[in-house]
């Protein structure tokens, strides 16, 4: 059964009906996750109709939002009140509750993931009641911020914001060897730093962003269409389709793409700059490793692809994130590097991703909860210092496992 409540009261009713039927229920967001985190053959509850900005306060720099507002809706809504999220990822299709529950992140060594911007939330638990989560119970907040939906269903969030600001984003090609050699310097000199590199190439597309109070200078709609739709998406899609049809051409295709990299500067409100259009279909795995291990992880993945002649037409995406204190956060307790790998839709991916996972595990890696991985509770537990603390909160809020599914059975184990 699939339900779409439009209010907290309707959400409570949906959870109560699941309890009365003796069934498990899972919250569903926008469907962006590549893992089976939201799937259920019993009951699912969509948050898409609970999609409003309830209140925004410029003085306290706080905003109350419903869980189903997407990040691309939230940015303009906050901007009307002179506010912004301090950091966002490069895709903004996710509902805010899903982004929070999976530990979704942006980049920048001074900036934590999106869940760390949550000051409080309301959580509908297994008996249909509402639990207020705030700083009065620090352990509860640390568990609820990244919960993979295993504690209950978020019905409201209070977000810590910042005054509206402009970003100046610069994209430019750099030799990969230089980027990896200057890894710490690039991270420390720039507010936001990331890069993309295609397998079989030695050129990185370096992306840096600087925060400013200057007024935005947005591109024209025509320029956006040419750069984002025609070149970045249509061009990449055509290259990927050719690579899928003729895998032996992929190294040459990737080198051709790398040669096309050019310098580009954009200056606009942050919510318009952080995110990018992504119309080419793919599947993805992403891992967090200790920040110092980032360059080694990149080198080893690129070497893996080249050595095994794997048909990979998508680039690695590499970012840096500040540590936070959520029990299940991939960045919990350590500054980290995130390495994301992708495969074009319709192409075999498990060989590549299992091999990449082996590399990441050897570097003390933790998987992004919304991306593909093959881990289980038995080997995940040692990777998270707060694992037992989270399980204690889970046993208190959901003793009957009402919010479990095959995914949580695998990655968290049974409620104990």
C-alpha positions as CSV (number, residue, x, y, z in Angstrom):
1,X,0.0,0.0,0.0
2,X,1.2,3.5,-0.9
3,X,-0.1,6.5,0.9
4,X,0.4,10.3,0.4
5,X,-0.6,12.2,3.6
6,X,-0.9,16.0,3.3
7,X,-0.5,16.8,7.0
8,X,1.1,15.5,10.2
9,X,-2.3,14.2,11.4
10,X,-2.8,12.2,8.2
11,X,0.8,10.9,8.5
12,X,0.0,9.7,12.1
13,X,-3.2,8.0,10.7
14,X,-1.1,6.2,8.1
15,X,1.4,4.9,10.7
16,X,-1.5,3.8,13.0
17,X,-3.2,1.9,10.2
18,X,0.1,0.1,9.5
19,X,0.4,-0.8,13.2
20,X,-3.2,-2.1,13.3
21,X,-2.5,-4.2,10.2
22,X,0.7,-5.6,11.8
23,X,2.7,-4.3,8.8
24,X,6.0,-2.4,8.4
25,X,6.0,1.0,6.8
26,X,8.8,3.0,5.1
27,X,9.0,6.7,4.2
28,X,9.6,7.6,0.6
29,X,11.1,10.8,-0.7
30,X,11.8,11.9,-4.3
31,X,13.1,8.5,-5.4
32,X,16.7,9.8,-6.0
33,X,18.4,7.1,-3.8
34,X,20.2,4.3,-5.7
35,X,19.9,1.9,-2.8
36,X,16.8,0.1,-1.7
37,X,16.5,2.2,1.3
38,X,12.8,3.2,0.9
39,X,11.5,0.1,-0.7
40,X,8.8,-2.1,0.9
41,X,6.4,-4.8,-0.2
42,X,4.1,-3.9,2.7
43,X,3.5,-0.1,3.1
44,X,5.2,3.0,1.9
45,X,4.3,6.6,2.8
46,X,5.3,9.4,0.5
47,X,6.1,12.9,1.9
48,X,5.6,14.7,-1.4
49,X,2.4,16.4,-0.4
50,X,3.9,17.8,2.8
51,X,6.1,20.2,0.9
52,X,5.8,23.7,2.5
53,X,8.0,26.3,4.1
54,X,6.2,26.8,7.4
55,X,8.1,29.7,8.9
56,X,11.4,31.5,8.2
57,X,13.0,33.9,10.7
58,X,15.8,36.2,9.6
59,X,16.7,37.2,13.1
60,X,17.2,33.7,14.5
61,X,18.4,32.3,11.2
62,X,16.0,29.4,11.5
63,X,13.4,27.9,9.2
64,X,10.7,25.4,9.9
65,X,9.8,23.2,6.9
66,X,7.7,20.2,6.0
67,X,9.7,17.1,5.1
68,X,8.6,16.8,1.5
69,X,9.9,20.1,0.2
70,X,12.6,19.4,-2.3
71,X,16.0,21.2,-2.0
72,X,15.4,22.9,-5.4
73,X,12.1,24.3,-4.0
74,X,13.7,25.2,-0.6
75,X,16.4,27.5,-2.0
76,X,14.1,30.1,-3.7
77,X,11.6,29.9,-0.7
78,X,14.3,30.7,1.8
79,X,15.7,33.4,-0.5
80,X,12.4,35.3,-0.3
81,X,13.2,35.7,3.4
82,X,16.9,36.6,2.9
83,X,18.0,33.2,4.0
84,X,20.0,30.2,2.6
85,X,21.2,26.8,3.5
86,X,24.9,27.1,4.3
87,X,25.9,24.3,2.0
88,X,24.2,22.0,-0.5
89,X,25.1,19.1,-2.8
90,X,25.4,19.0,-6.5
91,X,21.9,17.5,-7.0
92,X,18.8,19.2,-5.5
93,X,16.0,16.9,-6.5
94,X,15.8,15.3,-3.1
95,X,13.2,16.0,-0.5
96,X,14.8,17.6,2.5
97,X,13.8,14.7,4.9
98,X,15.5,12.2,2.6
99,X,18.6,14.3,2.2
100,X,18.8,14.6,6.0
101,X,18.1,10.9,6.7
102,X,20.9,9.7,4.3
103,X,23.6,12.2,5.3
104,X,23.6,14.0,1.9
105,X,26.4,16.5,1.6
106,X,28.1,19.2,-0.4
107,X,31.8,20.1,-0.3
108,X,34.1,22.3,1.7
109,X,36.4,21.5,4.7
110,X,34.5,24.0,6.9
111,X,31.1,22.7,6.1
112,X,29.2,19.6,7.4
113,X,26.5,17.6,5.7
114,X,22.9,18.8,5.4
115,X,21.7,16.8,8.4
116,X,24.1,18.8,10.7
117,X,22.1,21.9,9.8
118,X,19.0,20.4,11.6
119,X,18.4,21.9,15.0
120,X,15.1,20.1,15.7
121,X,12.5,17.8,14.2
122,X,9.2,16.2,14.8
123,X,9.1,12.5,14.4
124,X,6.0,10.2,14.0
125,X,6.9,7.0,15.7
126,X,5.5,3.4,15.6
127,X,2.4,4.0,17.8
128,X,1.4,7.1,15.8
129,X,2.5,9.6,18.5
130,X,4.9,12.5,17.8
131,X,8.3,12.8,19.4
132,X,9.9,16.2,19.6
133,X,13.6,16.0,18.8
134,X,15.8,18.9,19.9
135,X,18.9,19.7,21.8
136,X,17.4,18.8,25.1
137,X,18.3,15.2,24.4
138,X,21.5,15.3,22.5
139,X,21.7,11.6,22.0
140,X,18.3,11.5,20.4
141,X,19.2,14.4,18.0
142,X,22.5,12.7,17.1
143,X,20.5,9.5,16.2
144,X,17.7,11.2,14.4
145,X,19.8,13.5,12.1
146,X,21.0,10.5,10.1
147,X,18.5,7.7,10.7
148,X,17.9,6.1,7.3
149,X,14.2,6.2,8.2
150,X,14.6,3.6,10.9
151,X,13.3,5.6,13.9
152,X,10.1,7.0,12.5
153,X,8.8,9.4,9.8
154,X,9.9,13.0,9.9
155,X,6.9,15.4,9.9
156,X,8.7,18.7,10.4
157,X,12.3,20.0,10.5
158,X,13.9,23.1,11.9
159,X,16.9,24.1,9.9
160,X,19.7,26.4,10.8
161,X,20.3,28.8,8.0
162,X,22.6,31.7,7.0
163,X,22.0,35.0,5.4
164,X,21.4,34.8,1.6
165,X,24.7,34.8,-0.2
166,X,26.3,34.7,-3.6
167,X,28.8,32.1,-4.9
168,X,31.5,32.7,-7.5
169,X,32.1,29.3,-9.1
170,X,35.1,28.6,-11.3
171,X,35.5,25.5,-13.4
172,X,38.9,24.9,-15.1
173,X,41.0,22.0,-16.3
174,X,44.1,21.0,-14.3
175,X,46.5,18.1,-14.5
176,X,45.2,15.5,-12.2
177,X,48.7,15.0,-10.7
178,X,48.8,18.6,-9.7
179,X,45.4,18.5,-8.1
180,X,46.3,15.5,-6.0
181,X,49.7,16.9,-5.1
182,X,48.0,20.1,-3.9
183,X,45.1,18.3,-2.2
184,X,45.3,20.0,1.2
185,X,46.1,23.4,-0.3
186,X,43.1,23.4,-2.6
187,X,40.8,22.4,0.2
188,X,42.2,25.0,2.6
189,X,42.3,27.9,0.1
190,X,38.8,27.6,-1.2
191,X,35.4,27.7,0.6
192,X,34.3,24.9,-1.6
193,X,36.5,22.5,-3.6
194,X,35.8,19.4,-5.7
195,X,36.9,17.9,-9.0
196,X,35.8,15.4,-11.6
197,X,38.1,13.1,-13.5
198,X,37.2,10.6,-16.2
199,X,38.9,7.1,-16.2
200,X,41.7,6.7,-18.8
201,X,42.5,10.4,-18.6
202,X,45.0,12.5,-16.6
203,X,43.1,15.8,-16.6
204,X,40.8,16.9,-13.8
205,X,37.9,19.4,-14.1
206,X,38.6,21.5,-10.9
207,X,35.6,23.3,-9.4
208,X,36.1,25.9,-6.7
209,X,33.5,28.2,-5.1
210,X,34.0,31.4,-3.1
211,X,31.3,33.0,-1.0
212,X,30.6,36.7,-1.4
213,X,28.0,39.3,-0.5
214,X,28.2,40.8,-4.0
215,X,25.0,40.8,-6.0
216,X,24.5,37.8,-8.4
217,X,25.2,38.0,-12.1
218,X,23.1,35.1,-13.5
219,X,23.6,33.7,-16.9
220,X,21.0,34.2,-19.5
221,X,18.5,31.4,-20.1
222,X,20.1,30.9,-23.5
223,X,23.6,30.5,-22.0
224,X,22.3,28.1,-19.3
225,X,20.6,26.0,-22.0
226,X,23.7,25.8,-24.2
227,X,26.1,25.0,-21.3
228,X,24.0,22.9,-19.0
229,X,21.5,21.2,-21.3
230,X,23.2,20.9,-24.7
231,X,26.9,20.6,-23.8
232,X,27.0,19.0,-20.3
233,X,24.0,16.7,-20.6
234,X,23.2,16.1,-24.3
235,X,26.9,15.8,-25.1
236,X,27.7,13.5,-22.3
237,X,24.7,11.4,-23.1
238,X,25.7,10.9,-26.7
239,X,29.3,10.0,-25.6
240,X,27.9,7.4,-23.1
241,X,25.6,5.9,-25.6
242,X,28.5,5.5,-28.1
243,X,30.6,3.9,-25.3
244,X,27.8,1.5,-24.4
245,X,27.5,0.4,-28.1
246,X,31.3,0.3,-28.6
247,X,33.0,-0.3,-25.3
248,X,36.5,-0.5,-26.9
249,X,36.2,3.2,-27.8
250,X,35.6,4.4,-24.2
251,X,39.2,5.4,-23.4
252,X,39.3,7.5,-26.6
253,X,35.9,9.0,-25.8
254,X,36.9,9.9,-22.3
255,X,40.1,11.5,-23.5
256,X,38.1,13.5,-26.0
257,X,35.8,14.8,-23.2
258,X,38.7,15.8,-21.1
259,X,40.3,17.7,-23.9
260,X,37.0,19.7,-24.2
261,X,37.2,21.0,-20.7
262,X,37.4,24.8,-20.6
263,X,37.4,27.6,-18.0
264,X,34.0,29.0,-16.9
265,X,33.0,31.4,-14.1
266,X,29.5,31.7,-12.7
267,X,28.2,34.2,-10.1
268,X,24.7,33.7,-8.7
269,X,22.8,33.0,-5.5
270,X,24.3,29.9,-3.9
271,X,21.2,27.7,-4.3
272,X,21.5,28.3,-8.1
273,X,25.2,27.5,-8.2
274,X,25.6,24.5,-5.9
275,X,23.3,22.2,-7.9
276,X,23.7,21.0,-11.5
277,X,21.3,19.6,-14.0
278,X,21.6,15.9,-14.4
279,X,19.5,14.4,-17.2
280,X,21.9,11.5,-18.2
281,X,20.8,8.3,-16.4
282,X,23.3,6.5,-14.3
283,X,23.8,4.5,-11.1
284,X,26.1,5.4,-8.4
285,X,28.2,4.3,-5.4
286,X,29.8,6.9,-3.0
287,X,32.2,6.3,-0.1
288,X,33.6,8.5,2.6
289,X,37.2,7.9,3.6
290,X,39.4,9.9,6.0
291,X,40.4,13.2,4.2
292,X,44.1,12.3,4.0
293,X,43.2,9.1,2.2
294,X,41.4,11.0,-0.7
295,X,44.3,11.1,-3.2
296,X,45.2,7.4,-2.7
297,X,41.5,6.4,-3.1
298,X,41.4,8.3,-6.4
299,X,44.6,6.9,-7.8
300,X,43.6,3.3,-6.9
301,X,40.2,3.6,-8.5
302,X,41.6,5.0,-11.7
303,X,44.3,2.3,-11.7
304,X,41.6,-0.4,-11.2
305,X,39.6,0.8,-14.2
306,X,42.7,1.0,-16.4
307,X,44.3,-2.3,-15.3
308,X,41.1,-4.3,-15.7
309,X,40.0,-2.4,-18.8
310,X,36.5,-1.6,-17.4
311,X,34.0,0.2,-19.6
312,X,33.4,3.3,-17.5
313,X,32.2,6.4,-19.3
314,X,31.3,8.5,-16.2
315,X,33.8,10.5,-14.1
316,X,34.8,10.1,-10.5
317,X,33.5,13.0,-8.4
318,X,35.7,13.9,-5.4
319,X,34.7,16.2,-2.5
320,X,35.7,17.1,1.0
321,X,33.4,17.5,4.0
322,X,33.8,18.5,7.7
323,X,33.2,16.0,10.4
324,X,29.9,16.0,12.4
325,X,28.6,14.1,15.4
326,X,25.6,12.1,14.1
327,X,25.9,8.4,15.1
328,X,25.4,7.0,11.5
329,X,26.9,9.9,9.5
330,X,29.6,8.7,7.1
331,X,31.5,11.9,8.2
332,X,30.9,11.2,11.9
333,X,33.9,12.0,14.0
334,X,36.3,12.7,11.1
335,X,37.0,15.1,8.3
336,X,36.6,13.2,5.2
337,X,36.8,12.9,1.4
338,X,33.9,11.5,-0.6
339,X,34.6,9.6,-3.8
340,X,31.6,8.9,-6.0
341,X,31.8,6.5,-8.9
342,X,29.1,6.0,-11.6
343,X,28.1,3.8,-14.4
344,X,25.9,4.7,-17.4
345,X,22.3,3.3,-17.4
346,X,22.1,-0.1,-19.2
347,X,25.7,-1.1,-18.5
348,X,26.9,-3.7,-16.1
349,X,28.0,-2.0,-12.9
350,X,28.5,-4.6,-10.1
351,X,31.9,-5.7,-11.2
352,X,33.2,-2.1,-11.0
353,X,31.4,-1.2,-7.8
354,X,32.3,-4.3,-5.8
355,X,36.0,-3.7,-6.7
356,X,35.7,0.0,-5.7
357,X,34.1,-1.0,-2.5
358,X,37.1,-3.3,-1.7
359,X,39.4,-0.3,-2.2
360,X,37.2,1.9,0.1
361,X,36.9,-0.7,2.8
362,X,40.7,-1.0,2.9
363,X,40.8,2.8,3.6
364,X,38.3,2.6,6.4
365,X,35.5,3.8,4.1
366,X,31.9,4.3,5.0
367,X,29.1,4.1,2.3
368,X,26.7,6.9,1.5
369,X,23.3,5.5,2.7
370,X,21.5,6.6,-0.4
371,X,23.9,5.1,-2.9
372,X,24.7,1.5,-3.9
373,X,26.8,-0.6,-1.6
374,X,27.1,-4.3,-0.5
375,X,27.7,-3.9,3.2
376,X,25.9,-5.6,6.1
377,X,25.4,-4.8,9.7
378,X,28.1,-7.2,10.8
379,X,30.9,-5.3,9.0
380,X,29.3,-1.8,9.2
381,X,29.1,-1.8,13.0
382,X,32.9,-1.5,13.6
383,X,33.1,1.5,11.2
384,X,30.8,3.7,13.3
385,X,31.9,4.6,16.9
386,X,28.2,5.6,17.6
387,X,26.7,2.4,16.3
388,X,25.5,1.0,19.7
389,X,24.2,4.5,20.7
390,X,22.1,4.6,17.6
391,X,20.8,1.1,18.2
392,X,19.8,2.0,21.7
393,X,17.7,4.9,20.4
394,X,16.2,2.7,17.7
395,X,15.1,0.1,20.3
396,X,13.5,2.9,22.4
397,X,11.6,4.6,19.6
398,X,10.8,1.6,17.4
399,X,10.9,-1.5,19.5
400,X,8.6,-3.5,17.2
401,X,10.6,-2.7,14.0
402,X,7.7,-0.9,12.4
403,X,10.0,1.2,10.2
404,X,12.2,-1.7,9.1
405,X,12.5,-3.2,5.6
406,X,14.9,-5.5,3.8
407,X,17.5,-2.6,3.6
408,X,17.5,-1.9,7.3
409,X,17.5,-5.7,8.1
410,X,20.7,-5.9,6.0
411,X,22.5,-2.8,7.0
412,X,21.3,-2.3,10.6
413,X,20.2,-5.7,11.6
414,X,17.1,-6.4,13.7
415,X,15.9,-4.1,16.5
416,X,17.4,-5.3,19.7
